[in-house]
């Protein structure tokens, strides 16, 4: 079993829909990151969380430390949100451990 | 500020050869981490350097090595290349490499081993 699990693996949506991507982890962590990877490979860090909730534009990230679970929400999705979203946790060894990613496609 | 740069962007090598990849962090950043991304294994941590010292290492064989220079630029080297080393190699930089910091990723070097 992977230490970081994401669901769903693939997600399609119509423009404007509300989207949720989930991340569960089984190790103790000091921080959790949400990353976005566009075709071509470039990765952008969206959020770093150690507790609670963060919001940036149409993106919202939450974390529940007790349940070892985080969610990334996209409100009013747009085709430019199409990308792979990756959850990564910084474990007790300080190394980043990555989930396998969620491929999102938003159609106009 | 210029972002993280990686050179070369694409590389083709044959089995048994060695390769050196370069990463220039954002100006002022002293921590550089390297990652390997493959379709089968996803993203995996290779190693992290801070102030010319390796601070952390992932579970990769000794064929994978790296170093960091006094200007914080970093190189990673893979010797005796294997087909399975074909991957996207990403580096990321941050100011101090602490757990609360955002990492800034470079565009990656895509390595194909034939």
Interface residues (C-beta under 8 A of the other chain):
Chain A: X30 X31 X33 X35 X40 X41 X42 X43 X44 X45 X48 X50 X86 X88 X90 X93 X94 X95 X96 X97 X98 X99 X100 X101
Chain B: X33 X35 X37 X42 X43 X44 X45 X48 X55 X56 X58 X88 X90 X92 X99 X100 X101 X102 X103 X104 X105 X107 X108 X110
